[in-house]
Amino acid sequence: MARKTVIAGNWKMNKTAAEGKALVEALKGLVADVCPARAEIIVCPPFTTLGAVAEAIAGSNIKLGAQNVHWEKSGAFTGEISADMLKEAGVEYVIIGHSERRQYFGETDATVNQRLKAALNAGLKPIVCIGETLEERESGNTEKVLAAQLSGGLAGLDAEVVAGLILAYEPVWAIGTGKTATPEMAEETHRFIRSFVAGEFGQAAADAITIQYGGSMKPENAAALCAQADIDGGLIGGAALKADSFAALVKNAIAAGQA
């Protein structure tokens, strides 16, 4: 089954509104020839930069994402942002359960599930992150960890909803370290994720769901990774912070993924 290549740039805590606008202004021309029917290009700035980026990408083939969302519509949740607030800001996609949110801010599979349902109820398209630490991988628990994250994070969803999700596999040991799983290693894990989805939600959902690789994908390795049968794009960190590197990564990933 043909799936779109989906490349999302997670800017993390980088780029002021002015810097973010300058980045996407440069990026627009570099990716203007990318066909939306073949690939989706998403940028996920910090909350304070969403408005400027939304204005700058209007009319382009670049979509807007956010880095987090709260599960309540409003209330006493200092520092949090609701799904409706994101929608009003022009956001279409939202990252949920990133490894840094889990590590530093207490995210759990249960809160990922709550945030996911809030995003879906508001009509946002979630990018749900899963992944194992180096210790978990070296102890042979990768599949056990991923199965638990998927079971908890996707609890209560039906097959049709799951089919439309984006999962981002983040080997935590490869984020920001310069280490990258070989394409074959990454494909093996992606294949497990897709087979788990098939077992829980059916083969049709597994065939349709998008699974990104989120472990230090760069322009140099994007093609080899996205040429794998079960890798449908990437959730990009550092390489998304410069227009030329992100554009090159997008082009290389699409060429390989759609070959």
Helices and strands as residue ranges (DSSP letters): E 5-10, H 17-30, E 39-44, G 47-49, H 50-57, E 62-66, H 83-88, E 93-96, H 99-105, H 109-121, E 125-130, H 134-138, H 142-153, H 159-163, E 166-169, G 172-174, H 183-201, H 203-208, E 210-213, H 222-226, E 233-236, G 238-240, H 243-257
